[in-house]
């Protein structure tokens, strides 16, 4: 209970030849997929033991890890545990067990395709109590004048206390001391018979009211005392700029964001997480989401969740106001996926997402997906996927991804590039085949895909439209037509040095476009968004991640260079040329601000990517974003 109280207080404060494969008929891979595979390195694991103060193993202890992902394991009879399939990066590791004082958090670094070792020490609650004077009665109203020690033989190696053991008279009376509405049994007058009158006067018997509150109060006490909650609080400021002069203006950091995440294990095989974020200003928005995931190893691993987000605009940009019927937009989504291990070497993944946007004519969108992975040999995998992905204009504002731990509520307003024309969703049919092989700490991959896109979206920033002032916080969307594409990509991700790991991926794509929708209007605004009937797209994407333990600093860099980025027209048609997109994040731990098991860190991020990558999105989703402003995010993060 003390550990929980301290935790709550803290939160309140704040190469391809190795594949030996025949050549494939298809010729390429989606560019935005490059960022997804770049950022996702081969998973690692943490293993170790939990021991008590005498060096004996603690069985049945709950070990939790919080970092890029969250995981929980239970120790066996020998006190051993293992946390598998962890994304590389630093993790906060803690152990909990009934009858023990919760351990202080320790940072463990997980490397790609590597096992990190860690040993955790727990102290029996009774042993810790002998060093504290006076002890505090759980759920009570004060301290007792004399400590009552629990006999050592009443404590087992699994951290449990034998309630039937005959303690001293004072200890026995202490267990039955009046504790307000959190007491689970009625105190009788006979309980304190034999005590001096001045000691017995303060302990009046309780009646029916104590029984009425006993069960729910006892449940709540056990819930918060016995559940290893973990969470994260972000206090961030974000803004956008288009030049170095704008970076130092007062409007660059115009929005404050509060973010909260709270999670806990469900039994021994699953976890739940709830997230919420809120921002205030001329654009007030909030988003809340929950998810339930099953941990590996399990034959069925479920990933189920829902989210709801709303955006209300109170500014003066009438282009944004014209596209809002009642001053607000709302969106919700529900998804469910199951990863079914048919055998140790065959895995089937299937499921879908249902989303509803109140600003679309066809408000409901379905996105089913199915995939299968075969492992014919150790460290060699073959996987395929079929999907139909439906995405609404502005969906990135309402359904943000949280791969990098930065989760932002709706940040911008948007409207149709043609005034009065209703917004239309994009739909992508996607098929792919991927082969991967692990070699030591590296993974090489080869991927082929084919896709058909209906009503391809185009996004325009900084457009000087008649009657609509250009604004960094507002953009215009439209549909440029249909696209057929096929491609091939090859890449490698590995640990290049002791403290550095990353990836490089090259892809080439053949695409065929068929114009429709707002093509004639876009010809005057951004001619480069109207793609040639046939074109070849080359793309190189890299990622780099490093950590400096001496200063507790972590740096992540994503960089992508391509020859097919669309540009705005300047004095006529703007030719397509080589362009780059980047995302840089720096996280600095603040150990001098740590309280108990909570960890503080400072975050600064700058990027000009507009869309976060999805495995089955259209290759043009990022390429048809014209002149996106740079977004900067900074603030403090508290992990507990």
Secondary structure, DSSP 8 states (H G I E B T S, - for coil): -HHHHHHHHHHH---GGGG-----SS-B--HHHHHHHHH----EEEEEEEE-TTS-B-TT-EEEEESSSEEEEE--TTSEEEEEEE-SEEEEEEEE-TTEE----EEEEE-TT-EEEEEEE-EEHHHHHTTSSS-B-TT-SSB-SS-----GGGB-TTS-B-TTS---HHHHHHHTS--GGG-SS---GGGGTTS-HHHHTT-----HHHHHHHHHHHHHHHHHHHS--EEEEEEEEEEEESSHHHHTSTTTT-EEEEEEEEEEEETTTEEEEEEEEEEESSEEEEEEEEEEEE-SS-SEEEEEEEEEEEEEE-SS-HHHHHT-SSSEEEEEEEEEEEEEEEETTEEEEEEEEEEEETTSSS-EEEEEEEEEEEEEETTEEEEEEEEEEEE-TTHHHHS---TTS-------EEEESSTT-----EEEEEEEEEEEEEETTEEEEEEEEEEEEEEEEEEEES--BTTB---TTEEEEEEEEEEEEEEEEEEEEEE-SSSEEEEEEEEEEEEEEEE-TTHHHHHHH-GGGS--SEEEEEEEEEEEEEEETTTTEEEEEEEEEEEEE----SSS----EEEEEEEEEEEEE-GGG-BTTBEEEEEEEEE---S---TT--TTTTTTEES--EEEEEEEEEE-
